[in-house]
Amino acid sequence: MRTILIVGAGRSASSLIQYLLSKSEKENLHLVIGDLSLALAQKKTNNHTNATAIALDIFDENQRKAAIENANIVISMLPAYLHIQVAKDCIIYKKHLVTASYVSDAMQVLDAAAKENNLIFMNEIGLDPGIDHMSAMKVIDAIKDKGGKMLLFESFCGGLVAPESDTNLWNYKFTWAPRNVVLAGQGGAAKFIQEGTYKYIPYCNLFRRTEFLQVEGYGRFEAYSNRDSLKYRSVYGLDNVLTLYRGTIRRVGFSKAWTMFVQLGMTDDSYIMENSENMSYREFVNSFLPYHPTDSVEIKTRLILKIDQDDIMWDKLLELDLFNRNKIVGLKQATPAQILEKILTDSWTLQEDDKDMIVMYHKFGYERNGKKEQIDSKMVCIGDDQTYTAMAKTVGLPVAMATLLILNGKITTPGVQLPIRKEVYEPILKELEEYGVVFKEIAMPYLGYNPDKEFSY
């Protein structure tokens, strides 16, 4: 039997493991699922005869190397910064590697060694990055194959709560790592290009510069800019494109409300707050407000944020129970961002019957035969339950499908890579449709951002 080692059995591995187990008889597969928690790994095997759970400490060199040496291919579902040790061992033992994470500088360094050993190190093969790359390249390649010249590419993605589970004023619940949500947009200005002009948005303004999107059957959304939209310009073959913008999708109103946390300083992760363990939620809020001998914390908050008590923004803050003097943070040596994450988790954790939703939206503007045209491509995926979420499905399934294609010799190009070639994206996108991940492409009139060319945008 062909052995697939899966390192990490967290939430994103559920659909990945289910898919490979469903193929295990026909494809002669045996899954070894390794996790620091043996109980979690055992749970993910579903008592399947073609799966074995092992306790695997990634920092235990002997354990790690033994597991990798005995596998035919390795899937790493670890946090991104932990992939590199697995990758180095894969070079030593000549094993292919698949991850859903961004290609780090350390991973890219292994490209030459991977090629020398004819190894495929497939990265960024999850949702975002992953499905976004594949669905974008499918349309971009088709446009170019027909003689079109790309003018505009915009790409948006968001992990949201499904409409039937949307029960709070923020229209949002955590469907992925809460810490990533709290720290989103930090670390430098967002940068992109519109109509040939470079644009920059500093973090303090990021959530007030949004673009609106309409998805049939699901209503209106907004998107704020990702930190570096230009990262994939050369990768996608769009060096001369006039507009390139990548953004994160939320429901309309979320970004404006999130700006309140930014203004107060609650998303800061650069310093530790004294006595955070014993601090109440109310004291946390008050620590960012000026002293006043008579004004309450509520009044001071409204004054500094310039909102009235009948403003929906105020209702959103009240809903989070931010001013509760009896709720204690309970985190030692915590940063403001860590405390905010704790508070939001109280309110934004998906309940047992809740379902999540993934929304992806691409815009392709191009010129062909002297005529400017546009294609909008949209995808909505709803989760099944709290185990097989839309996020687990859209992250895990592409990883599993790529793994099988590599094992079966259908993907052959060696090296550290992204899923941007036809040998990768064509079969995976086609198979994803069977699992409800379907892109609907619609021809649209092309306007760009400056259709009359009268003003400098």
Residue pairs with C-beta under 8 A, 6 or more apart in sequence:
1 28
1 29
1 30
1 50
2 27
2 28
2 29
2 30
2 72
2 73
2 407
3 29
3 30
3 31
3 32
3 70
3 71
3 72
4 20
4 29
4 30
4 31
4 32
4 71
4 72
4 73
4 74
4 75
4 403
4 407
5 32
5 34
5 67
5 68
5 70
5 71
5 73
5 74
5 75
6 13
6 16
6 17
6 20
6 31
6 32
6 33
6 34
6 75
6 77
7 34
7 35
7 56
7 58
7 67
7 74
7 75
7 76
7 77
7 78
7 86
8 34
8 35
8 76
8 77
8 78
9 17
9 33
9 34
9 35
9 37
9 40
9 41
9 43
9 44
9 53
9 77
10 35
10 40
10 77
11 389
11 391
11 392
12 77
12 100
12 126
12 391
12 392
12 395
12 396
13 33
13 44
13 77
13 392
13 396
14 44
14 387
14 388
14 389
14 392
14 396
15 388
15 392
15 393
15 395
15 396
15 397
15 400
16 75
16 77
16 392
16 395
16 396
16 397
16 399
16 400
17 31
17 33
17 44
17 45
17 46
17 51
17 396
18 46
18 388
19 396
19 397
19 400
19 401
20 29
20 31
20 400
20 403
20 404
21 31
21 46
21 48
21 50
21 51
23 29
23 404
24 30
24 31
24 48
24 50
24 51
25 50
27 404
27 407
27 408
29 50
30 50
30 51
30 52
31 45
31 48
31 50
31 51
31 52
32 51
32 52
32 54
32 67
32 70
32 71
33 41
33 44
33 45
33 51
33 52
33 53
33 54
34 41
34 53
34 54
34 55
34 56
34 67
35 41
35 44
35 53
35 55
35 56
36 55
36 56
36 57
36 58
37 55
38 53
38 54
38 55
41 53
41 54
41 55
41 56
42 53
44 51
44 53
45 51
45 52
45 53
54 67
56 63
56 64
56 67
57 63
57 64
58 64
58 78
58 82
58 85
58 86
64 85
64 86
64 89
65 89
65 92
65 93
68 74
68 86
68 89
68 90
68 93
68 95
69 89
69 93
71 95
72 95
72 96
72 407
73 95
73 96
73 97
73 98
73 403
73 406
73 407
74 86
74 90
74 95
74 96
74 97
74 98
75 97
75 98
75 99
75 399
75 400
75 403
76 82
76 83
76 86
76 87
76 97
76 98
76 99
76 101
77 99
77 100
77 399
78 86
80 99
80 101
80 102
80 104
81 104
83 99
83 101
83 104
83 107
84 104
84 106
84 107
86 97
87 97
87 107
87 110
87 121
88 110
89 95
90 96
90 97
90 119
90 121
91 110
91 113
91 114
91 117
91 119
94 117
94 119
95 119
96 119
96 120
96 121
96 122
96 406
96 407
97 119
97 120
97 121
97 122
98 122
98 123
98 125
98 399
98 402
98 403
98 406
99 122
99 123
99 124
99 125
99 399
100 123
100 124
100 125
100 126
100 127
100 129
100 130
100 395
100 396
100 398
100 399
101 123
101 124
101 126
102 123
102 124
102 129
103 123
103 124
103 416
103 418
107 121
107 123
107 416
108 416
110 121
110 416
111 121
111 415
111 416
113 119
114 120
114 121
114 414
114 415
114 416
115 414
115 415
117 414
118 414
119 414
119 415
120 406
120 411
120 412
120 413
120 414
120 415
120 417
121 415
121 416
121 417
122 402
122 406
122 411
122 417
122 419
122 424
123 416
123 417
123 418
124 130
124 133
124 418
124 419
125 398
125 399
125 402
125 418
125 419
125 424
126 394
126 395
126 396
126 398
126 399
127 157
127 159
127 358
127 360
127 391
127 394
127 395
127 398
128 157
128 360
129 418
130 394
130 395
130 398
130 399
130 419
131 360
131 379
131 394
131 398
131 429
131 432
131 437
132 155
132 157
132 360
132 362
133 232
133 418
133 419
133 420
133 425
134 398
134 419
134 420
134 424
134 425
134 428
134 429
135 360
135 362
135 377
135 379
135 425
135 429
135 439
136 153
136 155
136 236
136 362
137 236
137 420
137 421
137 425
138 425
138 426
138 429
139 362
139 364
139 375
139 377
139 441
140 150
140 153
140 236
140 237
140 238
140 364
141 422
143 150
143 364
143 366
143 368
143 375
144 150
144 237
146 368
147 368
147 369
148 366
148 367
148 368
148 373
149 366
149 367
149 368
150 238
150 240
150 241
150 364
150 365
150 366
151 241
151 242
151 243
151 365
151 366
151 367
151 372
151 446
151 448
152 241
152 242
152 243
152 244
152 363
152 364
152 365
152 366
152 374
152 446
152 448
153 236
153 238
153 241
153 243
153 244
153 245
153 362
153 363
153 364
153 365
154 211
154 243
154 244
154 245
154 246
154 247
154 362
154 363
155 245
155 246
155 247
155 360
155 361
155 362
155 363
156 211
156 213
156 221
156 223
156 246
156 247
156 248
156 249
156 359
156 360
156 361
156 362
157 248
157 249
157 358
157 359
157 360
157 361
158 221
158 223
158 248
158 249
158 250
158 358
158 359
159 175
159 176
159 356
159 357
159 358
159 390
159 391
160 171
160 172
160 175
160 249
160 250
160 251
160 356
160 357
160 358
160 359
161 171
161 172
161 173
161 175
161 350
161 354
161 355
161 356
161 357
162 354
162 355
162 356
162 357
162 382
162 383
162 390
163 218
163 357
164 355
165 173
165 350
165 351
165 353
165 354
165 355
165 356
166 251
168 319
168 347
168 348
169 312
169 315
169 316
169 319
170 251
170 253
170 254
170 257
170 316
170 319
170 348
171 250
171 251
171 253
171 254
172 250
172 251
172 254
172 348
173 348
173 349
173 350
173 354
173 356
174 181
174 344
174 345
174 348
174 349
174 350
175 350
175 356
175 357
175 389
175 390
175 391
176 391
178 341
178 344
178 345
178 348
179 337
179 338
179 341
181 344
182 267
182 269
182 337
182 340
182 341
182 344
183 267
183 269
183 337
184 248
185 203
185 206
185 207
185 224
185 227
186 203
186 267
186 269
187 227
188 203
188 227
188 228
189 200
189 201
189 202
189 203
189 227
190 200
190 201
190 206
190 224
190 225
190 226
190 227
190 228
190 229
191 198
191 199
191 200
191 201
191 227
191 228
191 229
191 230
192 198
192 199
192 225
192 229
192 230
192 244
192 245
192 246
193 199
193 229
193 230
193 241
193 242
193 243
193 244
193 245
194 242
194 243
194 245
194 449
194 457
195 242
195 243
195 448
195 449
195 450
195 457
196 242
196 243
197 456
197 457
201 209
201 225
203 262
204 262
206 224
206 225
206 262
207 224
207 255
207 256
207 258
207 259
207 262
208 255
208 256
208 259
209 224
209 225
210 222
210 223
210 224
210 255
211 222
211 223
211 245
211 247
212 220
212 221
212 222
212 223
212 252
213 220
213 221
213 222
213 223
213 249
213 361
214 220
214 221
215 221
215 359
215 361
215 378
215 380
216 378
217 380
218 357
218 359
218 380
220 252
221 249
221 250
221 251
221 252
221 359
221 361
222 249
222 250
222 251
222 252
222 253
222 254
222 255
223 247
223 248
223 249
223 250
223 361
224 247
224 248
224 250
224 255
225 245
225 246
225 247
226 246
226 247
226 248
229 244
229 245
229 246
229 247
230 244
232 238
232 246
233 239
233 241
233 244
235 418
235 420
236 420
238 244
242 448
243 365
243 448
243 449
249 359
249 360
249 361
253 312
256 313
257 313
257 316
260 305
260 307
260 313
260 317
261 267
261 340
263 304
263 305
264 285
264 288
264 289
264 301
264 304
264 305
265 288
265 336
266 284
266 288
266 336
266 337
266 339
266 340
267 336
267 337
267 340
268 335
268 336
268 337
269 335
269 336
269 337
269 338
270 335
271 335
271 336
272 333
272 334
272 335
273 279
273 284
273 287
273 334
273 335
273 336
273 339
276 329
276 331
276 332
276 333
276 334
276 339
277 328
277 329
277 330
277 331
277 332
277 333
277 334
278 328
278 329
279 287
279 328
279 329
279 339
280 324
280 325
280 326
280 327
280 328
280 329
281 321
281 322
281 323
281 324
281 325
281 327
281 328
281 329
281 343
282 297
282 322
282 323
282 324
282 325
283 325
284 322
284 329
284 336
284 339
284 343
285 297
285 301
285 322
285 323
286 297
286 300
288 336
289 297
289 300
289 301
289 304
290 300
290 304
292 300
295 303
297 323
298 323
301 317
301 323
302 308
302 309
302 314
305 313
307 313
307 314
308 314
317 323
319 347
320 343
320 344
320 346
320 347
321 327
321 343
321 346
321 347
322 343
327 346
329 339
329 342
329 343
330 342
331 338
331 339
331 342
334 342
350 356
350 386
352 386
354 386
355 382
355 383
355 384
355 385
355 389
355 390
356 382
356 383
356 389
356 390
356 391
357 380
357 381
357 382
357 383
357 390
358 379
358 380
358 381
358 390
358 391
358 394
359 378
359 379
359 380
360 378
360 379
360 380
360 439
361 376
361 377
361 378
361 379
362 376
362 377
362 378
363 374
363 375
363 376
363 377
363 444
364 374
364 375
364 376
364 377
365 372
365 373
365 374
365 446
365 448
366 372
366 373
366 374
366 375
366 446
367 373
372 446
372 448
373 443
373 444
373 445
373 446
374 443
374 444
374 445
374 446
374 447
375 441
375 442
375 443
375 444
376 441
376 442
376 444
377 439
377 440
377 441
377 442
378 439
378 440
378 442
379 437
379 438
379 439
379 440
381 390
381 393
381 394
381 436
381 437
382 390
382 436
383 389
383 390
383 391
383 392
383 393
384 393
393 435
393 436
393 437
394 437
397 432
397 435
397 437
398 419
398 428
398 432
401 427
401 428
401 431
401 432
402 411
402 419
402 424
402 428
405 411
405 424
405 427
405 428
410 423
410 427
411 423
411 424
412 423
413 421
413 423
419 425
419 428
429 439
432 438
449 457
450 457
